[in-house]
Amino acid sequence: MQPDGKVVVSGEYTAYNGTARARIARLQANGSLDPSFNPGTGFGPGPTGALALQADGKVLVGGFSMRSMEALGMT
């Protein structure tokens, strides 16, 4: 949870309440989507596996992507 009560969530979804959000979104304290948080194209293909909030408010995301595997010649 961020100091302002907002929560960054990740998972295997491509939309939140009908709004495109590729595997990552930020929710207001009341559970509604925070429109000021725009993750662009999001993440994938593949799940996000970890979220961390830095002291400066930046969000770090870790996970697995087939694109990474392909780039390393591992597929």
Gaussian input, Z-matrix of N, CA and C with variables (Angstrom, degrees):
# hf/3-21g

backbone

0 1
 N
 C     1     B1
 C     2     B2     1     A1
 N     3     B3     2     A2     1     D1
 C     4     B4     3     A3     2     D2
 C     5     B5     4     A4     3     D3
 N     6     B6     5     A5     4     D4
 C     7     B7     6     A6     5     D5
 C     8     B8     7     A7     6     D6
 N     9     B9     8     A8     7     D7
 C    10    B10     9     A9     8     D8
 C    11    B11    10    A10     9     D9
 N    12    B12    11    A11    10    D10
 C    13    B13    12    A12    11    D11
 C    14    B14    13    A13    12    D12
 N    15    B15    14    A14    13    D13
 C    16    B16    15    A15    14    D14
 C    17    B17    16    A16    15    D15
 N    18    B18    17    A17    16    D16
 C    19    B19    18    A18    17    D17
 C    20    B20    19    A19    18    D18
 N    21    B21    20    A20    19    D19
 C    22    B22    21    A21    20    D20
 C    23    B23    22    A22    21    D21
 N    24    B24    23    A23    22    D22
 C    25    B25    24    A24    23    D23
 C    26    B26    25    A25    24    D24
 N    27    B27    26    A26    25    D25
 C    28    B28    27    A27    26    D26
 C    29    B29    28    A28    27    D27
 N    30    B30    29    A29    28    D28
 C    31    B31    30    A30    29    D29
 C    32    B32    31    A31    30    D30
 N    33    B33    32    A32    31    D31
 C    34    B34    33    A33    32    D32
 C    35    B35    34    A34    33    D33
 N    36    B36    35    A35    34    D34
 C    37    B37    36    A36    35    D35
 C    38    B38    37    A37    36    D36
 N    39    B39    38    A38    37    D37
 C    40    B40    39    A39    38    D38
 C    41    B41    40    A40    39    D39
 N    42    B42    41    A41    40    D40
 C    43    B43    42    A42    41    D41
 C    44    B44    43    A43    42    D42
 N    45    B45    44    A44    43    D43
 C    46    B46    45    A45    44    D44
 C    47    B47    46    A46    45    D45
 N    48    B48    47    A47    46    D46
 C    49    B49    48    A48    47    D47
 C    50    B50    49    A49    48    D48
 N    51    B51    50    A50    49    D49
 C    52    B52    51    A51    50    D50
 C    53    B53    52    A52    51    D51
 N    54    B54    53    A53    52    D52
 C    55    B55    54    A54    53    D53
 C    56    B56    55    A55    54    D54
 N    57    B57    56    A56    55    D55
 C    58    B58    57    A57    56    D56
 C    59    B59    58    A58    57    D57
 N    60    B60    59    A59    58    D58
 C    61    B61    60    A60    59    D59
 C    62    B62    61    A61    60    D60
 N    63    B63    62    A62    61    D61
 C    64    B64    63    A63    62    D62
 C    65    B65    64    A64    63    D63
 N    66    B66    65    A65    64    D64
 C    67    B67    66    A66    65    D65
 C    68    B68    67    A67    66    D66
 N    69    B69    68    A68    67    D67
 C    70    B70    69    A69    68    D68
 C    71    B71    70    A70    69    D69
 N    72    B72    71    A71    70    D70
 C    73    B73    72    A72    71    D71
 C    74    B74    73    A73    72    D72
 N    75    B75    74    A74    73    D73
 C    76    B76    75    A75    74    D74
 C    77    B77    76    A76    75    D75
 N    78    B78    77    A77    76    D76
 C    79    B79    78    A78    77    D77
 C    80    B80    79    A79    78    D78
 N    81    B81    80    A80    79    D79
 C    82    B82    81    A81    80    D80
 C    83    B83    82    A82    81    D81
 N    84    B84    83    A83    82    D82
 C    85    B85    84    A84    83    D83
 C    86    B86    85    A85    84    D84
 N    87    B87    86    A86    85    D85
 C    88    B88    87    A87    86    D86
 C    89    B89    88    A88    87    D87
 N    90    B90    89    A89    88    D88
 C    91    B91    90    A90    89    D89
 C    92    B92    91    A91    90    D90
 N    93    B93    92    A92    91    D91
 C    94    B94    93    A93    92    D92
 C    95    B95    94    A94    93    D93
 N    96    B96    95    A95    94    D94
 C    97    B97    96    A96    95    D95
 C    98    B98    97    A97    96    D96
 N    99    B99    98    A98    97    D97
 C   100   B100    99    A99    98    D98
 C   101   B101   100   A100    99    D99
 N   102   B102   101   A101   100   D100
 C   103   B103   102   A102   101   D101
 C   104   B104   103   A103   102   D102
 N   105   B105   104   A104   103   D103
 C   106   B106   105   A105   104   D104
 C   107   B107   106   A106   105   D105
 N   108   B108   107   A107   106   D106
 C   109   B109   108   A108   107   D107
 C   110   B110   109   A109   108   D108
 N   111   B111   110   A110   109   D109
 C   112   B112   111   A111   110   D110
 C   113   B113   112   A112   111   D111
 N   114   B114   113   A113   112   D112
 C   115   B115   114   A114   113   D113
 C   116   B116   115   A115   114   D114
 N   117   B117   116   A116   115   D115
 C   118   B118   117   A117   116   D116
 C   119   B119   118   A118   117   D117
 N   120   B120   119   A119   118   D118
 C   121   B121   120   A120   119   D119
 C   122   B122   121   A121   120   D120
 N   123   B123   122   A122   121   D121
 C   124   B124   123   A123   122   D122
 C   125   B125   124   A124   123   D123
 N   126   B126   125   A125   124   D124
 C   127   B127   126   A126   125   D125
 C   128   B128   127   A127   126   D126
 N   129   B129   128   A128   127   D127
 C   130   B130   129   A129   128   D128
 C   131   B131   130   A130   129   D129
 N   132   B132   131   A131   130   D130
 C   133   B133   132   A132   131   D131
 C   134   B134   133   A133   132   D132
 N   135   B135   134   A134   133   D133
 C   136   B136   135   A135   134   D134
 C   137   B137   136   A136   135   D135
 N   138   B138   137   A137   136   D136
 C   139   B139   138   A138   137   D137
 C   140   B140   139   A139   138   D138
 N   141   B141   140   A140   139   D139
 C   142   B142   141   A141   140   D140
 C   143   B143   142   A142   141   D141
 N   144   B144   143   A143   142   D142
 C   145   B145   144   A144   143   D143
 C   146   B146   145   A145   144   D144
 N   147   B147   146   A146   145   D145
 C   148   B148   147   A147   146   D146
 C   149   B149   148   A148   147   D147
 N   150   B150   149   A149   148   D148
 C   151   B151   150   A150   149   D149
 C   152   B152   151   A151   150   D150
 N   153   B153   152   A152   151   D151
 C   154   B154   153   A153   152   D152
 C   155   B155   154   A154   153   D153
 N   156   B156   155   A155   154   D154
 C   157   B157   156   A156   155   D155
 C   158   B158   157   A157   156   D156
 N   159   B159   158   A158   157   D157
 C   160   B160   159   A159   158   D158
 C   161   B161   160   A160   159   D159
 N   162   B162   161   A161   160   D160
 C   163   B163   162   A162   161   D161
 C   164   B164   163   A163   162   D162
 N   165   B165   164   A164   163   D163
 C   166   B166   165   A165   164   D164
 C   167   B167   166   A166   165   D165
 N   168   B168   167   A167   166   D166
 C   169   B169   168   A168   167   D167
 C   170   B170   169   A169   168   D168
 N   171   B171   170   A170   169   D169
 C   172   B172   171   A171   170   D170
 C   173   B173   172   A172   171   D171
 N   174   B174   173   A173   172   D172
 C   175   B175   174   A174   173   D173
 C   176   B176   175   A175   174   D174
 N   177   B177   176   A176   175   D175
 C   178   B178   177   A177   176   D176
 C   179   B179   178   A178   177   D177
 N   180   B180   179   A179   178   D178
 C   181   B181   180   A180   179   D179
 C   182   B182   181   A181   180   D180
 N   183   B183   182   A182   181   D181
 C   184   B184   183   A183   182   D182
 C   185   B185   184   A184   183   D183
 N   186   B186   185   A185   184   D184
 C   187   B187   186   A186   185   D185
 C   188   B188   187   A187   186   D186
 N   189   B189   188   A188   187   D187
 C   190   B190   189   A189   188   D188
 C   191   B191   190   A190   189   D189
 N   192   B192   191   A191   190   D190
 C   193   B193   192   A192   191   D191
 C   194   B194   193   A193   192   D192
 N   195   B195   194   A194   193   D193
 C   196   B196   195   A195   194   D194
 C   197   B197   196   A196   195   D195
 N   198   B198   197   A197   196   D196
 C   199   B199   198   A198   197   D197
 C   200   B200   199   A199   198   D198
 N   201   B201   200   A200   199   D199
 C   202   B202   201   A201   200   D200
 C   203   B203   202   A202   201   D201
 N   204   B204   203   A203   202   D202
 C   205   B205   204   A204   203   D203
 C   206   B206   205   A205   204   D204
 N   207   B207   206   A206   205   D205
 C   208   B208   207   A207   206   D206
 C   209   B209   208   A208   207   D207
 N   210   B210   209   A209   208   D208
 C   211   B211   210   A210   209   D209
 C   212   B212   211   A211   210   D210
 N   213   B213   212   A212   211   D211
 C   214   B214   213   A213   212   D212
 C   215   B215   214   A214   213   D213
 N   216   B216   215   A215   214   D214
 C   217   B217   216   A216   215   D215
 C   218   B218   217   A217   216   D216
 N   219   B219   218   A218   217   D217
 C   220   B220   219   A219   218   D218
 C   221   B221   220   A220   219   D219
 N   222   B222   221   A221   220   D220
 C   223   B223   222   A222   221   D221
 C   224   B224   223   A223   222   D222

   B1=1.4459
   B2=1.5270
   B3=1.3145
   B4=1.4481
   B5=1.5285
   B6=1.3302
   B7=1.4642
   B8=1.5355
   B9=1.3400
   B10=1.4648
   B11=1.5284
   B12=1.3483
   B13=1.4523
   B14=1.5187
   B15=1.3397
   B16=1.4667
   B17=1.5234
   B18=1.3437
   B19=1.4566
   B20=1.5257
   B21=1.3264
   B22=1.4597
   B23=1.5174
   B24=1.3399
   B25=1.4598
   B26=1.5200
   B27=1.3157
   B28=1.4635
   B29=1.5153
   B30=1.3268
   B31=1.4505
   B32=1.5136
   B33=1.3152
   B34=1.4717
   B35=1.5219
   B36=1.2948
   B37=1.4596
   B38=1.5259
   B39=1.3255
   B40=1.4640
   B41=1.5243
   B42=1.3302
   B43=1.4621
   B44=1.5207
   B45=1.3229
   B46=1.4597
   B47=1.5230
   B48=1.3091
   B49=1.4763
   B50=1.5209
   B51=1.3243
   B52=1.4561
   B53=1.5181
   B54=1.3355
   B55=1.4621
   B56=1.5195
   B57=1.3201
   B58=1.4638
   B59=1.5296
   B60=1.3121
   B61=1.4651
   B62=1.5189
   B63=1.3104
   B64=1.4639
   B65=1.5244
   B66=1.3075
   B67=1.4582
   B68=1.5263
   B69=1.3239
   B70=1.4662
   B71=1.5272
   B72=1.3384
   B73=1.4555
   B74=1.5267
   B75=1.3132
   B76=1.4652
   B77=1.5243
   B78=1.3188
   B79=1.4562
   B80=1.5181
   B81=1.3278
   B82=1.4598
   B83=1.5254
   B84=1.2949
   B85=1.4622
   B86=1.5304
   B87=1.3368
   B88=1.4715
   B89=1.5317
   B90=1.3399
   B91=1.4574
   B92=1.5170
   B93=1.3350
   B94=1.4606
   B95=1.5280
   B96=1.3163
   B97=1.4586
   B98=1.5212
   B99=1.3213
   B100=1.4642
   B101=1.5260
   B102=1.3326
   B103=1.4596
   B104=1.5281
   B105=1.3242
   B106=1.4639
   B107=1.5272
   B108=1.3248
   B109=1.4703
   B110=1.5228
   B111=1.3280
   B112=1.4554
   B113=1.5183
   B114=1.3344
   B115=1.4645
   B116=1.5292
   B117=1.3145
   B118=1.4614
   B119=1.5153
   B120=1.3254
   B121=1.4656
   B122=1.5148
   B123=1.3217
   B124=1.4608
   B125=1.5097
   B126=1.3181
   B127=1.4500
   B128=1.5111
   B129=1.3019
   B130=1.4524
   B131=1.5105
   B132=1.2838
   B133=1.4552
   B134=1.5228
   B135=1.2669
   B136=1.4548
   B137=1.5079
   B138=1.3115
   B139=1.4629
   B140=1.5161
   B141=1.3121
   B142=1.4501
   B143=1.5197
   B144=1.2999
   B145=1.4556
   B146=1.5098
   B147=1.3384
   B148=1.4539
   B149=1.5238
   B150=1.3012
   B151=1.4558
   B152=1.5178
   B153=1.3226
   B154=1.4608
   B155=1.5189
   B156=1.3130
   B157=1.4510
   B158=1.5240
   B159=1.3363
   B160=1.4604
   B161=1.5262
   B162=1.3166
   B163=1.4566
   B164=1.5296
   B165=1.3416
   B166=1.4667
   B167=1.5256
   B168=1.3361
   B169=1.4491
   B170=1.5103
   B171=1.3180
   B172=1.4601
   B173=1.5218
   B174=1.3425
   B175=1.4547
   B176=1.5248
   B177=1.3192
   B178=1.4572
   B179=1.5217
   B180=1.3311
   B181=1.4568
   B182=1.5163
   B183=1.3154
   B184=1.4596
   B185=1.5074
   B186=1.3218
   B187=1.4479
   B188=1.5090
   B189=1.3104
   B190=1.4512
   B191=1.5166
   B192=1.3148
   B193=1.4544
   B194=1.5199
   B195=1.3084
   B196=1.4629
   B197=1.5169
   B198=1.3245
   B199=1.4673
   B200=1.5161
   B201=1.3311
   B202=1.4655
   B203=1.5187
   B204=1.3154
   B205=1.4603
   B206=1.5199
   B207=1.3358
   B208=1.4519
   B209=1.5196
   B210=1.3189
   B211=1.4597
   B212=1.5341
   B213=1.3116
   B214=1.4677
   B215=1.5194
   B216=1.3198
   B217=1.4675
   B218=1.5117
   B219=1.3320
   B220=1.4598
   B221=1.5181
   B222=1.3285
   B223=1.4718
   B224=1.5073
   A1=108.53
   A2=115.47
   A3=120.93
   A4=109.55
   A5=117.61
   A6=120.31
   A7=113.99
   A8=117.27
   A9=120.66
   A10=113.13
   A11=116.42
   A12=121.11
   A13=114.51
   A14=117.26
   A15=120.64
   A16=109.26
   A17=115.49
   A18=121.18
   A19=109.43
   A20=117.11
   A21=121.98
   A22=107.29
   A23=116.18
   A24=121.72
   A25=109.35
   A26=115.64
   A27=119.84
   A28=109.09
   A29=115.42
   A30=120.09
   A31=110.92
   A32=115.57
   A33=122.69
   A34=111.69
   A35=119.46
   A36=121.90
   A37=110.48
   A38=115.96
   A39=121.18
   A40=112.30
   A41=116.35
   A42=120.81
   A43=109.22
   A44=115.65
   A45=122.21
   A46=107.23
   A47=116.62
   A48=122.10
   A49=111.75
   A50=116.55
   A51=121.26
   A52=115.86
   A53=118.10
   A54=121.97
   A55=108.81
   A56=116.69
   A57=121.04
   A58=110.97
   A59=114.50
   A60=122.67
   A61=106.02
   A62=116.80
   A63=121.84
   A64=111.85
   A65=115.24
   A66=124.66
   A67=115.99
   A68=118.14
   A69=119.83
   A70=109.40
   A71=115.57
   A72=121.57
   A73=108.53
   A74=115.38
   A75=119.80
   A76=107.14
   A77=114.75
   A78=121.45
   A79=110.34
   A80=114.91
   A81=121.35
   A82=107.92
   A83=117.18
   A84=121.35
   A85=111.87
   A86=117.66
   A87=120.84
   A88=112.75
   A89=118.05
   A90=122.33
   A91=114.96
   A92=117.79
   A93=119.94
   A94=109.99
   A95=116.04
   A96=122.19
   A97=109.80
   A98=116.57
   A99=122.03
   A100=107.95
   A101=119.06
   A102=120.78
   A103=113.49
   A104=118.57
   A105=120.32
   A106=112.35
   A107=117.10
   A108=121.82
   A109=107.18
   A110=116.42
   A111=120.88
   A112=109.30
   A113=117.58
   A114=119.95
   A115=113.62
   A116=118.16
   A117=120.70
   A118=110.26
   A119=116.82
   A120=120.17
   A121=111.89
   A122=117.85
   A123=120.87
   A124=112.34
   A125=116.20
   A126=122.45
   A127=110.58
   A128=116.08
   A129=119.45
   A130=111.94
   A131=118.71
   A132=122.02
   A133=110.79
   A134=116.06
   A135=121.59
   A136=110.55
   A137=116.55
   A138=121.07
   A139=113.46
   A140=115.31
   A141=120.20
   A142=106.33
   A143=116.89
   A144=119.77
   A145=114.70
   A146=116.54
   A147=118.98
   A148=110.01
   A149=116.33
   A150=123.35
   A151=107.89
   A152=116.46
   A153=120.75
   A154=108.45
   A155=116.47
   A156=122.43
   A157=108.58
   A158=116.19
   A159=120.53
   A160=109.87
   A161=116.54
   A162=121.64
   A163=112.18
   A164=117.03
   A165=120.45
   A166=112.60
   A167=117.71
   A168=122.41
   A169=115.26
   A170=117.88
   A171=120.70
   A172=110.05
   A173=114.85
   A174=121.44
   A175=108.98
   A176=116.88
   A177=122.32
   A178=108.16
   A179=116.22
   A180=121.62
   A181=108.95
   A182=116.13
   A183=121.44
   A184=109.41
   A185=115.98
   A186=118.61
   A187=111.88
   A188=115.22
   A189=123.40
   A190=108.51
   A191=117.05
   A192=120.56
   A193=110.27
   A194=116.44
   A195=120.21
   A196=110.58
   A197=117.76
   A198=120.40
   A199=110.31
   A200=117.15
   A201=120.66
   A202=110.46
   A203=116.24
   A204=120.46
   A205=110.60
   A206=117.33
   A207=121.24
   A208=110.78
   A209=117.14
   A210=121.41
   A211=111.26
   A212=116.36
   A213=121.15
   A214=113.03
   A215=116.58
   A216=120.86
   A217=112.71
   A218=117.11
   A219=120.91
   A220=113.64
   A221=118.32
   A222=119.00
   A223=110.86
   D1=138.02
   D2=178.31
   D3=-84.15
   D4=159.03
   D5=-176.94
   D6=-55.69
   D7=-27.40
   D8=-179.19
   D9=-85.27
   D10=6.03
   D11=178.53
   D12=88.97
   D13=-3.51
   D14=178.21
   D15=-79.91
   D16=153.41
   D17=-176.13
   D18=-126.87
   D19=128.93
   D20=174.16
   D21=-91.11
   D22=129.35
   D23=-178.17
   D24=-125.45
   D25=150.91
   D26=176.27
   D27=-140.81
   D28=159.69
   D29=-179.80
   D30=174.43
   D31=-161.43
   D32=-176.83
   D33=-95.19
   D34=44.64
   D35=-177.99
   D36=-117.50
   D37=160.51
   D38=177.54
   D39=-119.42
   D40=-3.09
   D41=177.37
   D42=-153.92
   D43=153.67
   D44=174.62
   D45=-126.62
   D46=116.21
   D47=-176.85
   D48=50.31
   D49=41.06
   D50=175.89
   D51=86.21
   D52=-3.66
   D53=178.28
   D54=-101.75
   D55=128.88
   D56=-178.51
   D57=-59.50
   D58=124.94
   D59=175.33
   D60=-151.69
   D61=102.61
   D62=-174.84
   D63=-79.83
   D64=87.72
   D65=171.07
   D66=74.12
   D67=2.87
   D68=175.19
   D69=-151.87
   D70=138.87
   D71=179.47
   D72=-153.51
   D73=163.29
   D74=172.72
   D75=-121.72
   D76=134.86
   D77=-177.56
   D78=-110.15
   D79=146.01
   D80=172.66
   D81=-69.54
   D82=167.92
   D83=179.23
   D84=-59.03
   D85=-25.57
   D86=-179.67
   D87=-89.24
   D88=3.29
   D89=177.66
   D90=92.99
   D91=-5.62
   D92=177.84
   D93=-79.51
   D94=155.92
   D95=-179.58
   D96=-65.95
   D97=136.32
   D98=176.07
   D99=-87.50
   D100=105.50
   D101=-176.61
   D102=-69.71
   D103=-14.56
   D104=179.66
   D105=-79.01
   D106=-11.81
   D107=177.92
   D108=-99.35
   D109=106.39
   D110=-179.03
   D111=-114.49
   D112=106.28
   D113=-178.22
   D114=-81.09
   D115=11.12
   D116=-179.08
   D117=65.27
   D118=-128.45
   D119=-179.62
   D120=-81.40
   D121=-3.15
   D122=177.80
   D123=74.59
   D124=-141.49
   D125=-174.94
   D126=-131.13
   D127=157.04
   D128=173.40
   D129=129.51
   D130=179.16
   D131=0.11
   D132=-71.18
   D133=145.70
   D134=-179.34
   D135=123.44
   D136=157.02
   D137=-175.42
   D138=-78.81
   D139=153.13
   D140=167.19
   D141=-83.02
   D142=144.39
   D143=-175.23
   D144=-117.45
   D145=-17.14
   D146=-176.71
   D147=-153.30
   D148=144.16
   D149=173.97
   D150=-129.15
   D151=141.06
   D152=175.34
   D153=-143.46
   D154=143.65
   D155=178.49
   D156=-108.34
   D157=121.63
   D158=177.64
   D159=-79.51
   D160=162.32
   D161=179.75
   D162=-60.44
   D163=-28.32
   D164=-179.87
   D165=-84.60
   D166=3.89
   D167=177.13
   D168=93.25
   D169=-7.02
   D170=178.60
   D171=-72.75
   D172=146.21
   D173=-178.82
   D174=-103.79
   D175=128.38
   D176=175.48
   D177=-103.18
   D178=135.36
   D179=-178.24
   D180=-126.90
   D181=133.75
   D182=175.97
   D183=-125.33
   D184=155.71
   D185=179.26
   D186=178.09
   D187=-160.04
   D188=-175.79
   D189=-124.42
   D190=135.94
   D191=178.72
   D192=-138.60
   D193=134.88
   D194=175.33
   D195=-62.61
   D196=-29.31
   D197=177.91
   D198=-61.25
   D199=-40.08
   D200=177.69
   D201=-63.89
   D202=-42.63
   D203=179.59
   D204=-63.27
   D205=-42.62
   D206=179.48
   D207=-64.09
   D208=-41.71
   D209=-179.29
   D210=-61.82
   D211=-31.73
   D212=179.48
   D213=-89.46
   D214=1.35
   D215=-179.53
   D216=70.38
   D217=30.95
   D218=-175.07
   D219=-103.48
   D220=11.55
   D221=179.67
   D222=-109.08

